[in-house]
Amino acid sequence: MTPYSSPQLRIEKIVGKYFLKYPNHNIPLARKLRRDMTDAERKLWSEIRRKQIGAKFRRQAAFGPYILDFLSIEAKLVIELDGSQHYTEEGRQKDILRDEYLKQQGLTVLHFSDYEALTNTDGILQTIFLYVNNRGNDPLSSPYEGDRL
């Protein structure tokens, strides 16, 4: 078990909408991060918002003890854009713990670098699109889980 292990977060679907039941201690920080998005996050968000690639995403979503860059409950997908702090030994260890926690919650995590989000947005969108639209039956999507692309 990870230090952040908890019972499964409840994901409820009510009248076509998904709701998370989670502790709300991270909500103020998530709101701040939404206001202060990085250039890479802003660029990717402009392409994935409003179900443009087939699933609804939330940005800077509080989920358990973490704040996730982008989260789609219906696709059970997390997209993380990793800046330089994620490539230090401490950053990698934190990412491993977070990814394991999210996997226990039934979520898949796709990692991309900030640089790639700025220079290869189309490639990232294609990867996300393939995952969202072929989840559950596409063997091509599984190699991306937890990998930094």
C-alpha positions as CSV (number, residue, x, y, z in Angstrom):
1,M,0.0,0.0,0.0
2,T,1.1,3.5,-0.7
3,P,1.3,6.2,2.0
4,Y,-1.9,7.7,0.4
5,S,-3.9,4.4,0.3
6,S,-7.5,4.9,0.9
7,P,-10.7,3.1,0.2
8,Q,-11.8,3.4,-3.4
9,L,-13.0,6.9,-4.3
10,R,-16.6,6.7,-5.3
11,I,-17.4,7.8,-8.9
12,E,-21.1,8.1,-9.4
13,K,-23.0,8.7,-12.6
14,I,-26.1,10.6,-12.1
15,V,-28.3,11.7,-15.0
16,G,-25.3,11.4,-17.5
17,K,-22.9,13.3,-15.3
18,Y,-20.0,11.9,-13.3
19,F,-19.4,13.1,-9.8
20,L,-16.4,12.4,-7.5
21,K,-16.8,11.9,-3.8
22,Y,-13.5,12.9,-2.3
23,P,-12.1,15.0,0.6
24,N,-12.0,18.7,-0.5
25,H,-8.8,19.8,1.2
26,N,-7.0,20.3,-2.1
27,I,-9.7,22.4,-3.8
28,P,-8.3,25.9,-3.0
29,L,-4.9,24.8,-4.4
30,A,-6.5,23.3,-7.5
31,R,-8.4,26.6,-8.1
32,K,-5.1,28.5,-7.8
33,L,-3.4,26.1,-10.3
34,R,-6.3,26.6,-12.7
35,R,-5.7,30.3,-12.7
36,D,-1.9,29.9,-13.0
37,M,-1.6,27.2,-15.7
38,T,1.7,26.7,-17.5
39,D,1.9,27.5,-21.2
40,A,2.0,23.8,-22.0
41,E,-1.1,23.1,-19.9
42,R,-2.9,26.1,-21.4
43,K,-2.1,24.9,-25.0
44,L,-3.3,21.3,-24.3
45,W,-6.4,22.4,-22.5
46,S,-7.5,24.5,-25.4
47,E,-7.5,21.3,-27.5
48,I,-9.1,18.8,-25.1
49,R,-11.8,21.0,-23.5
50,R,-15.5,20.6,-24.3
51,K,-15.2,16.9,-25.4
52,Q,-13.2,17.9,-28.5
53,I,-11.5,14.4,-28.5
54,G,-14.4,12.3,-27.3
55,A,-14.3,12.6,-23.5
56,K,-14.9,15.4,-21.0
57,F,-11.8,16.5,-19.1
58,R,-11.4,18.5,-16.0
59,R,-8.2,20.6,-15.5
60,Q,-6.3,20.8,-12.3
61,A,-8.7,18.3,-10.7
62,A,-8.4,17.5,-7.0
63,F,-8.5,13.7,-6.7
64,G,-7.7,12.1,-3.3
65,P,-4.4,13.6,-2.0
66,Y,-3.4,14.8,-5.5
67,I,-4.2,17.5,-8.0
68,L,-4.1,16.1,-11.5
69,D,-3.3,18.1,-14.6
70,F,-6.2,16.7,-16.6
71,L,-8.7,14.1,-15.6
72,S,-11.5,12.3,-17.5
73,I,-13.7,10.3,-15.2
74,E,-15.7,8.8,-18.1
75,A,-12.5,7.6,-19.9
76,K,-10.8,6.8,-16.5
77,L,-7.8,8.7,-17.9
78,V,-5.3,11.1,-16.3
79,I,-3.0,13.2,-18.4
80,E,0.1,14.6,-16.7
81,L,2.4,17.2,-18.3
82,D,5.7,16.9,-16.6
83,G,8.1,19.8,-16.1
84,S,11.7,19.6,-15.0
85,Q,10.9,18.8,-11.4
86,H,9.5,15.4,-12.5
87,Y,12.8,14.3,-13.9
88,T,14.7,14.5,-10.6
89,E,15.0,11.4,-8.4
90,E,12.6,12.8,-5.8
91,G,10.2,13.8,-8.6
92,R,10.3,10.3,-10.1
93,Q,9.6,8.7,-6.8
94,K,6.6,10.9,-6.1
95,D,5.3,10.2,-9.6
96,I,5.6,6.4,-9.0
97,L,3.6,6.7,-5.7
98,R,0.9,8.9,-7.4
99,D,0.7,6.6,-10.4
100,E,0.3,3.6,-8.2
101,Y,-2.4,5.3,-6.2
102,L,-4.3,6.3,-9.4
103,K,-4.0,2.8,-10.8
104,Q,-5.5,1.4,-7.6
105,Q,-8.4,3.8,-8.2
106,G,-8.9,2.3,-11.7
107,L,-7.3,5.2,-13.7
108,T,-4.7,5.1,-16.5
109,V,-2.0,7.8,-16.4
110,L,-0.4,9.2,-19.6
111,H,2.7,11.3,-19.1
112,F,4.0,13.8,-21.5
113,S,6.8,16.4,-21.1
114,D,5.9,20.1,-21.1
115,Y,8.3,20.5,-24.1
116,E,6.4,17.9,-26.1
117,A,3.1,19.6,-25.2
118,L,4.5,22.8,-26.7
119,T,6.2,21.3,-29.8
120,N,4.2,18.1,-30.6
121,T,0.7,18.9,-29.6
122,D,-0.8,17.0,-32.5
123,G,1.1,13.8,-31.5
124,I,-0.2,14.1,-27.9
125,L,-3.7,14.7,-29.1
126,Q,-3.5,11.6,-31.4
127,T,-2.3,9.4,-28.5
128,I,-5.1,10.7,-26.2
129,F,-7.7,10.3,-29.0
130,L,-6.7,6.7,-29.6
131,Y,-6.9,5.9,-25.9
132,V,-10.2,7.6,-25.4
133,N,-11.9,6.2,-28.4
134,N,-10.5,2.6,-28.2
135,R,-10.2,2.1,-24.5
136,G,-10.9,-1.4,-23.3
137,N,-10.2,-3.1,-26.6
138,D,-7.1,-1.5,-28.1
139,P,-3.8,-3.2,-27.3
140,L,-2.0,-0.1,-28.6
141,S,-3.1,2.0,-25.6
142,S,-1.7,-0.2,-22.9
143,P,2.0,0.5,-23.5
144,Y,1.5,4.2,-22.8
145,E,0.3,3.6,-19.2
146,G,2.6,5.3,-16.8
147,D,5.2,6.0,-19.5
148,R,6.7,9.3,-20.2
149,L,6.2,10.0,-23.9
